Amino acid sequence: MNVLSAGLAGFGTGLSLIVAIGAQNAFVLRQGVRRHAVAAVVAICAASDAVLIALGVAGLGAVVTAWPAALTVVGLAGGAFLIGYGVLAGRRALRPAATGLTTTGAAAGSIGAAVLTCLAMTWLNPHVYLDTVLLVGSVAADRGDLRWIFGLGAMAASLAWFACLGYGARLLSPVLSRPGAWRALDVLVAVTMLVMGTMLLARAL
């Protein structure tokens, strides 16, 4: 049960972090609607997240193993970050954007161009490092020996989201183009992040 709980927690955390509206999600949705280089784009997004999550789990996990007191520091930092993230999501829910994700605009002209664009949107985005390496790594470290199960759950969430977004784009586009859909997602993200952040701070203290 502990293994299942850690995996589900990782899945929920990972999903909460990647569903926020942004350029990467818009690009994947746009490529999916046009059915252009979908497999390559989905693979790059999911694989990139998996690598970064693994770095976060391994790096912070090693620090905690070498210096047990680091768990308290990581817990405080991660909890504060989660709560801050939840507050921002709540603010977005109260003040939703005028539009949702849009599929307008040109798609990348070739598979190579799509791959390069996807790599740039993923690896040149500073938020991806905060979300995957720092945030997921810090929450995973709190799981002790089950941190890799938590990490695998987060990786599974990334794969599931991008696959659904890319291959289900034509079905999801009408829904995700509505600001109300993202408002509902932001409410869910806010609640999840605030609860997990509070729990992390409580354990650290």
N, C-alpha and C positions, 0 to 999 in steps of 0.2 A: 504493500500500500504506500509506503514511503517513496518507493521508486516511482510509482504512478503519480503520486502527488507532486514530486519534483518535476517530472516530465510535463505534467499539465500546467504547472506554475510557469515553467519555461516557455511553453507554447503560448500561454496567455500574455506573458510579458513581452515576448517577441512580437506577437500580433498587435498588441497595443502600441508598440513603438513604430511599426512600419505602415500602419494604415493611415497615418496622418497625411493630409493632402500635400502634395509636393511635386516637384519637377519629375522625379524618377517615376512615381506612380502615373503621372500624366503621360509620360513617354511610353511606358509599358502598355497603358490603355490605348494610346493612339496607334501603336504598332499592332496591337491585337485587333482593333477595329478594322485596320487595313490588311490584316493577315499577312504581315510582312516581317520576316526574320523573328517570328514569335519565339520559337524554340531557343534560338541563340540568346535573345534578350532575357528570357525567363531564366535560362541556365546561368548567365552572367550575374544577374541580380541575386539569385539564390546561392550560387557558389561563393560570390564575394561576401555575402552576409555570413555564410558558414565559416569562411576563413577568419573573418574579423571576430566573430563570436568565439571561435576556438582560441584565438590569440588572447582575447579578454579572459576567458575561463582559465587558460593555462598560465597566463602571466600573473593575474591577481591571485590565482590559487597557489602558485609557487611562493609568492610573497607571504601569504597567510601561513603557509606551512613552515617557512623559515622564521617568521616573526609572528607568533599567534596574536600579539596585541594589535597587529595590523587589521585583524578582523573587526575590531571596534572602530578603528579609523575608517575602514572601508564601509562599514555599516552606517556610520554617521554620514559620510559623504554620499553614499548611494541613496540612503533614505531621504536626505535633504534634496538630492537631485530628482528623485521620484516625485516627491511632494511638489517641487517646483514645476516639474513636467505636468503633473496633474492640474495644478492651478492654471497653467497656460492653456491646457486642453479645455478646462472649464470656462476660461475666458473666451476661447474660440466658440464654444457652444452658446454662450450668452450673446456674443457678437459675431454671428456667422458671416462668412464671406458672401458676397453678392451672388457668386456663381460657384458651381462645383467643378469637378475635373472637366476639361474640355478636350475634345478630340480634333479640334480645328488646328490647322497648321500643316506644314509639309512633313511627310514621313521621310525617314532617311532613304536616300535613293538606292542604296545597295546594301547587301548584308554587311559588307565591311564598314560602311558608314554607320549603319545601325549599331554594330558592335562597338565602334570607337565612341559613338555618342553615349551609349549605355555605360561604357567603362568610365568616361569622363564624369557623367552624372553620379556615378556610384563612388568612385575613388577620390574625386576632387571636391566632394561634399563634406565639410568638416563635421556636420551633425552626425554622419554615419559612424564616425569614430567615437563620438560621445555616446551614441545609442548602443552600439554593439560592443565595443571594447571596454569602455568605462562602465556604462550602466548595467548591461547584461553581465559583465564580468564581476561587478561588485555584488550584485544580487546572487549570482551563482556561488560566489565565495562563501556566502552565508549558509549555503547548503552542505558545506563540508565535503564528505566523501561522495555525495550525490550531485556535486556541481556539474559533472559532465552529463548526467542525465538531464539536468536543467538546461544545459547548453544545447543538447540534442533536441529538446523540446522547442527551444527558440529557433533552431535551424529548421525544424519541421514546419514551424509557423511561417517562416520566411518563404520556404518552398511552396507551401499551400497557398499563401496569399498571391505570390507572383504568378503561379500557375493559373489560379482562378482569374486573376486580373487579365492575364494575357490571352488565355484560351476561352475565357467566358466574356471577353470584352464586348462582343456584340449584344450579349444579353445584359451585361452589367452597365453598359454605357448610359442607357436612359435613367437608371437609378442613380449612378454616381455623378451624373451631370446636375443633379438636384442638390442645392445647398442643404436642404433638410436632411438628406441622407448622411452628409458629413457632420451635421450638427448632432445627430443621434450617435454616430461613431465617437465623436468627441466627448459626449456625455459618458459613454461606456469607458473610454480611455481615462477620463478624469477620475471616475470612481475607482477603477482598477489601480491606477497609479497612486492615488491618495491612500488607499487601503494598504497596498504593498509598502509604500514609503513609511507609513506609520508603524507597520509591523517591523520593518527593518530597523527603524530608530529605537523601537521598544526593546528589541533583542540586543542592540548595541549598548543601550544604557542599562 
